[in-house]
Amino acid sequence: MYAVIKTGGKQYRVVAGETLKIETVAGEVGSAIVLDKVLMVGNGDVVSVGQPLLAGATVTATIVSNGRGEKIRIFKMRRRKHYQKHQGHRQNFTEIRIDGISA
């Protein structure tokens, strides 16, 4: 059984037991969260698609860790103008483990 969920402006295909990194959600490590924006649920040949969301479908997950991703370096330059700009960015994330899918 799998589901397609929407969180943090992105869509993820999840199955039970899987761990994934999503945008930061509020909660302590070890606490359970419920993701209720389920777009699709598939179980073998039976596929249920919402318009846009499935009513009554939820995905339960446990927060494994909170962290920051790899540093991304931004370098802008205008040739012959003596202009250089350096900038960096690290995106926060929450790692979750999918416990179950209910449709």
Secondary structure, DSSP 8 states (H G I E B T S, - for coil): -EEEEEETTEEEEEETT-EEEES--S--TT-EEEE--EEEEEETTEEEE-SSS-TT-EEEEEEEEEEE---EEEEEEETTTTEEEEEEE--EEEEEEEEEEE-
